[in-house]
Amino acid sequence: MARNERRIAADRALEEAYEVVNVRDGNQCRVTGRFLQAGAVDARVRREHHHLQPRSLAPDRVAEPSNIILVCAEAHDLITGRFIDVEGTDATKPVFFHWNEEAMRGRVKPFRIVSKRTAA
């Protein structure tokens, strides 16, 4: 298979995985619980996909729905900026999010995280 054909097949597989994730997560941000819209201008409701294991470190899991979660653009920026820590590597199981208190020192938390682990 030529390089271009492989790229097209990989892109198609990723789009299919994203559709599975959109349905599985009910178009809701896993971090904030907000309902999301594709292409929204407002980062608080713009739908984005986050790979639990980075694409560069787990290329074999790029198009695997169990490695992808639905988040709003605002939360995605905070996750990739290391202001929010993610606990979990399988989206079919519980995934928890926590503010990185050291990184957030002196900053205002812009929203309440809805999927925190609580003490039993």
MARBA-3410 file (N, C-alpha, C, O; in Angstrom, 1 decimal):
120
0.9,-1.2,0.0,0.0,0.0,0.0,0.9,1.2,0.0,1.9,1.3,0.8 ~ 0.6,2.2,-0.8,1.4,3.4,-1.0,1.2,4.3,0.3,0.2,4.2,1.0 ~ 2.2,5.1,0.5,2.2,6.0,1.7,0.9,6.8,1.8,0.3,6.9,2.8 ~ 0.4,7.4,0.7,-0.8,8.2,0.6,-2.0,7.4,1.0,-2.9,7.8,1.7 ~ -2.1,6.1,0.5,-3.2,5.3,0.8,-3.2,4.9,2.3,-4.3,4.8,2.9
-2.0,4.7,2.9,-1.9,4.4,4.3,-2.4,5.6,5.1,-3.1,5.4,6.1 ~ -2.0,6.8,4.7,-2.4,8.0,5.4,-3.9,8.1,5.4,-4.6,8.5,6.4 ~ -4.5,7.9,4.2,-6.0,8.0,4.0,-6.7,7.0,4.9,-7.7,7.3,5.6 ~ -6.2,5.8,4.9,-6.8,4.7,5.7,-6.7,5.1,7.2,-7.6,4.8,8.0 ~ -5.5,5.6,7.6,-5.3,6.0,9.1,-6.3,7.1,9.4,-6.9,7.1,10.5
-6.4,8.1,8.6,-7.3,9.2,8.8,-8.8,8.7,8.9,-9.5,9.2,9.8 ~ -9.1,7.8,8.1,-10.5,7.3,8.1,-10.7,6.5,9.4,-11.8,6.6,10.0 ~ -9.7,5.7,9.8,-9.9,4.9,11.0,-10.0,5.8,12.3,-10.8,5.6,13.2 ~ -9.3,7.0,12.2,-9.3,7.9,13.4,-10.7,8.6,13.4,-11.3,8.7,14.5 ~ -11.2,9.0,12.2,-12.6,9.6,12.2,-13.6,8.6,12.7,-14.6,9.0,13.4
-13.5,7.4,12.3,-14.4,6.4,12.8,-14.3,6.2,14.3,-15.4,6.1,15.0 ~ -13.1,6.2,14.8,-12.9,6.1,16.3,-13.6,7.3,17.0,-14.2,7.2,18.0 ~ -13.4,8.5,16.4,-13.9,9.7,17.0,-15.5,9.6,17.1,-16.1,10.0,18.0 ~ -16.1,9.1,16.0,-17.5,8.9,16.0,-18.0,8.0,17.1,-19.0,8.2,17.8 ~ -17.3,6.9,17.3,-17.6,5.9,18.4,-17.5,6.6,19.8,-18.3,6.5,20.6
-16.4,7.5,19.9,-16.2,8.2,21.2,-17.3,9.2,21.4,-17.8,9.3,22.5 ~ -17.7,9.9,20.4,-18.8,10.9,20.5,-20.1,10.3,21.0,-20.7,10.8,21.9 ~ -20.4,9.1,20.5,-21.6,8.4,20.9,-21.4,7.9,22.3,-22.3,8.0,23.2 ~ -20.3,7.2,22.6,-20.0,6.6,23.9,-20.1,7.7,25.0,-20.7,7.4,26.0 ~ -19.5,8.8,24.7,-19.4,9.9,25.8,-20.6,10.8,25.7,-20.7,11.8,26.5
-21.6,10.6,24.8,-22.8,11.3,24.8,-22.6,12.8,24.5,-23.4,13.6,24.9 ~ -21.6,13.1,23.7,-21.3,14.5,23.4,-21.1,15.4,24.6,-21.5,16.6,24.6 ~ -20.6,14.8,25.7,-20.4,15.6,27.0,-18.9,15.5,27.3,-18.2,14.5,27.1 ~ -18.4,16.6,27.8,-17.0,16.7,28.3,-16.8,15.8,29.5,-17.6,15.9,30.4 ~ -15.8,14.9,29.5,-15.6,14.0,30.6,-15.1,14.8,31.8,-15.2,14.3,32.9
-14.5,16.0,31.6,-13.9,16.7,32.7,-15.0,17.7,33.4,-15.1,17.7,34.6 ~ -15.7,18.4,32.5,-16.6,19.4,33.1,-18.1,19.0,33.1,-18.9,19.5,33.8 ~ -18.4,18.0,32.3,-19.8,17.5,32.1,-20.6,18.4,31.2,-21.8,18.1,31.0 ~ -20.0,19.4,30.6,-20.7,20.2,29.6,-21.1,19.5,28.3,-20.3,18.6,27.9 ~ -22.2,19.9,27.7,-22.6,19.3,26.4,-21.8,20.1,25.4,-21.6,21.3,25.5
-21.3,19.4,24.4,-20.3,19.9,23.4,-20.9,20.0,22.0,-21.8,19.3,21.6 ~ -20.3,20.9,21.2,-20.7,21.1,19.8,-19.4,21.1,19.0,-18.4,21.7,19.3 ~ -19.4,20.4,17.9,-18.3,20.4,16.9,-18.1,21.8,16.3,-19.1,22.4,15.9 ~ -16.9,22.3,16.3,-16.7,23.6,15.7,-17.2,24.8,16.4,-17.2,25.9,15.8 ~ -17.6,24.7,17.6,-18.1,25.9,18.4,-17.0,26.9,18.6,-15.8,26.5,18.7
-17.3,28.2,18.6,-16.4,29.2,18.8,-15.9,29.2,20.2,-14.7,29.4,20.5 ~ -16.9,29.1,21.1,-16.6,29.1,22.6,-15.9,27.8,23.0,-16.4,26.7,22.9 ~ -14.7,28.0,23.5,-13.8,26.9,24.0,-14.5,26.1,25.1,-14.1,24.9,25.3 ~ -15.4,26.7,25.8,-16.1,25.9,26.9,-17.0,24.8,26.4,-17.3,23.9,27.1 ~ -17.4,25.0,25.1,-18.4,24.0,24.6,-17.9,23.4,23.2,-18.6,22.6,22.6
-16.7,23.7,22.8,-16.1,23.2,21.5,-15.6,21.7,21.8,-14.8,21.5,22.7 ~ -16.1,20.8,21.0,-15.7,19.4,21.2,-14.3,19.1,20.6,-14.0,19.5,19.5 ~ -13.5,18.5,21.5,-12.2,18.0,21.1,-12.0,16.6,21.6,-12.7,16.1,22.5 ~ -11.0,15.9,21.1,-10.8,14.5,21.5,-9.4,14.5,22.1,-8.4,15.0,21.5 ~ -9.2,13.8,23.2,-8.0,13.7,23.9,-7.5,12.3,24.0,-8.3,11.4,24.4
-6.3,12.0,23.6,-5.7,10.7,23.7,-5.1,10.5,25.1,-4.2,11.2,25.5 ~ -5.6,9.5,25.8,-5.1,9.2,27.1,-3.6,8.8,27.1,-2.8,9.3,27.9 ~ -3.2,8.0,26.2,-1.8,7.7,25.9,-1.5,8.5,24.7,-2.1,8.4,23.6 ~ -0.5,9.4,24.8,-0.2,10.3,23.7,0.1,9.6,22.3,0.6,8.5,22.3 ~ -0.4,10.2,21.3,-0.2,9.6,19.9,1.2,9.3,19.6,1.5,8.3,19.0
2.1,10.2,20.1,3.6,9.9,19.8,4.1,8.8,20.6,5.1,8.1,20.1 ~ 3.6,8.5,21.8,4.1,7.4,22.6,3.3,6.0,22.3,3.9,5.0,22.6 ~ 2.1,6.1,21.8,1.4,4.9,21.5,0.7,5.0,20.2,-0.5,5.0,20.0 ~ 1.6,5.0,19.1,1.0,5.1,17.7,0.1,4.0,17.4,-0.8,4.1,16.5 ~ 0.2,2.8,18.0,-0.7,1.7,17.7,-2.1,1.9,18.3,-3.0,1.2,18.0
-2.2,2.9,19.2,-3.5,3.1,19.9,-4.2,4.4,19.4,-5.2,4.8,20.0 ~ -3.6,5.0,18.4,-4.1,6.3,17.9,-5.6,6.3,17.6,-6.4,7.2,17.9 ~ -6.0,5.2,16.9,-7.4,5.1,16.4,-8.2,4.1,17.3,-9.2,3.6,16.8 ~ -7.8,3.9,18.5,-8.5,3.0,19.4,-9.4,3.8,20.3,-8.9,4.6,21.1 ~ -10.7,3.6,20.2,-11.6,4.4,21.0,-11.4,4.3,22.5,-11.7,5.2,23.3
-10.8,3.2,23.0,-10.5,3.0,24.4,-9.3,4.0,24.9,-9.1,4.1,26.1 ~ -8.7,4.6,23.9,-7.6,5.5,24.2,-8.0,7.0,24.1,-7.2,7.9,24.2 ~ -9.3,7.2,23.7,-9.7,8.6,23.4,-10.9,9.0,24.2,-11.8,8.2,24.4 ~ -10.9,10.2,24.7,-12.0,10.7,25.5,-12.5,12.0,24.9,-11.7,12.7,24.2 ~ -13.7,12.4,25.2,-14.3,13.6,24.7,-14.1,14.7,25.8,-14.5,14.5,26.9
-13.6,15.8,25.4,-13.4,16.9,26.3,-13.7,18.3,25.6,-13.7,18.3,24.4 ~ -14.0,19.3,26.4,-14.1,20.6,25.8,-12.7,21.2,25.5,-11.8,20.8,26.1 ~ -12.7,22.1,24.6,-11.4,22.7,24.3,-10.7,23.4,25.5,-9.5,23.3,25.6 ~ -11.5,24.0,26.4,-11.0,24.6,27.5,-10.2,23.6,28.4,-9.1,23.8,28.9 ~ -10.9,22.5,28.7,-10.3,21.4,29.5,-9.1,20.8,28.8,-8.1,20.5,29.4
-9.2,20.6,27.5,-8.1,20.0,26.7,-6.9,20.9,26.8,-5.8,20.3,27.0 ~ -7.0,22.2,26.7,-5.8,23.1,26.9,-5.2,22.9,28.2,-4.0,22.9,28.4 ~ -6.0,22.8,29.3,-5.5,22.6,30.6,-4.9,21.3,30.9,-3.9,21.2,31.6 ~ -5.4,20.2,30.2,-4.8,18.9,30.3,-3.4,18.9,29.6,-2.4,18.5,30.2 ~ -3.4,19.4,28.4,-2.1,19.4,27.7,-1.1,20.4,28.3,0.1,20.2,28.1
-1.6,21.4,29.0,-0.7,22.3,29.7,-0.3,21.8,31.0,0.4,22.5,31.8 ~ -0.7,20.7,31.4,-0.4,20.0,32.7,-1.0,20.7,33.9,-0.5,20.6,35.0 ~ -2.1,21.4,33.7,-2.8,22.0,34.8,-3.8,21.0,35.4,-4.2,21.2,36.6 ~ -4.2,20.1,34.6,-5.1,19.0,35.0,-4.4,17.7,34.8,-3.9,17.4,33.7 ~ -4.4,16.9,35.9,-3.8,15.5,35.8,-4.9,14.5,35.4,-6.0,14.7,35.9
-4.6,13.6,34.6,-5.5,12.5,34.2,-5.1,11.2,34.8,-3.9,10.8,34.7 ~ -6.0,10.5,35.4,-5.8,9.3,36.0,-6.6,8.2,35.3,-7.8,8.1,35.4 ~ -5.9,7.4,34.5,-6.5,6.3,33.7,-6.0,6.3,32.3,-5.6,7.3,31.7 ~ -5.9,5.1,31.8,-5.4,4.9,30.4,-6.4,4.1,29.5,-6.1,3.8,28.4 ~ -7.6,3.8,30.0,-8.6,3.1,29.3,-9.9,3.8,29.4,-10.5,3.8,30.5
-10.4,4.4,28.3,-11.6,5.2,28.4,-12.9,4.4,28.6,-13.9,4.9,28.9 ~ -12.8,3.0,28.5,-14.0,2.2,28.8,-14.1,1.9,30.3,-15.1,1.3,30.7 ~ -13.2,2.4,31.0,-13.2,2.3,32.5,-13.2,3.7,33.1,-13.0,4.7,32.3 ~ -13.4,3.8,34.4,-13.4,5.2,35.0,-12.1,5.9,34.7,-11.0,5.3,35.0 ~ -12.2,7.1,34.3,-11.1,8.0,34.2,-11.3,9.2,35.1,-12.4,9.8,35.1
-10.3,9.6,35.9,-10.4,10.7,36.8,-9.5,11.8,36.5,-8.4,11.6,35.9 ~ -9.9,13.0,36.9,-9.2,14.2,36.6,-9.0,15.0,37.9,-9.9,15.0,38.8 ~ -7.8,15.6,38.1,-7.5,16.4,39.3,-6.8,17.6,38.9,-5.9,17.6,38.0 ~ -7.0,18.7,39.6,-6.2,19.9,39.4,-4.8,19.6,39.9,-4.6,19.0,40.9 ~ -3.8,20.0,39.1,-2.4,20.0,39.5,-2.2,21.2,40.4,-2.0,22.3,39.9
-2.3,21.0,41.7,-2.3,22.1,42.7,-1.0,23.0,42.5,-1.1,24.2,42.7 ~ 0.1,22.3,42.3,1.4,23.1,42.2,1.3,24.0,40.9,1.7,25.1,41.0 ~ 0.8,23.5,39.8,0.8,24.3,38.6,-0.3,25.4,38.7,-0.2,26.4,38.1 ~ -1.4,25.1,39.5,-2.5,26.1,39.6,-2.2,27.1,40.7,-3.0,28.0,40.9 ~ -1.1,27.0,41.5,-0.9,27.9,42.6,-1.0,29.4,42.1,-0.3,29.8,41.2
-1.8,30.1,42.8,-2.0,31.5,42.4,-2.9,31.8,41.3,-3.1,32.9,40.8 ~ -3.5,30.7,40.7,-4.5,30.8,39.6,-5.9,30.5,40.0,-6.1,29.7,41.0 ~ -6.8,31.0,39.3,-8.2,30.7,39.6,-8.6,29.5,38.8,-8.4,29.5,37.6 ~ -9.2,28.5,39.4,-9.7,27.4,38.7,-11.0,27.8,37.9,-11.9,28.2,38.5 ~ -11.0,27.6,36.5,-12.0,28.2,35.7,-13.4,27.4,35.8,-14.4,27.8,35.3
-13.3,26.2,36.3,-14.5,25.3,36.4,-14.3,24.2,37.5,-13.2,24.0,38.0 ~ -15.4,23.6,37.8,-15.4,22.5,38.7,-15.2,21.2,38.0,-16.0,20.9,37.0 ~ -14.3,20.3,38.3,-14.1,19.0,37.7,-15.2,18.1,38.2,-15.4,18.0,39.4 ~ -15.9,17.4,37.3,-17.0,16.6,37.7,-16.6,15.1,37.9,-17.4,14.4,38.5 ~ -15.5,14.7,37.5,-15.1,13.3,37.6,-13.9,13.1,38.5,-13.0,12.5,38.1
-14.0,13.6,39.7,-12.9,13.5,40.6,-13.1,12.1,41.4,-14.2,11.6,41.5 ~ -11.9,11.6,41.8,-12.0,10.4,42.7,-12.2,10.9,44.1,-11.6,11.9,44.5 ~ -13.2,10.4,44.7,-13.5,10.8,46.1,-13.1,9.7,47.1,-13.1,8.5,46.7 ~ -12.8,10.0,48.3,-12.4,9.1,49.3,-13.7,8.2,49.6,-14.8,8.7,49.7 ~ -13.4,6.9,49.8,-14.5,6.0,50.1,-14.9,6.0,51.6,-15.8,5.3,52.0
END
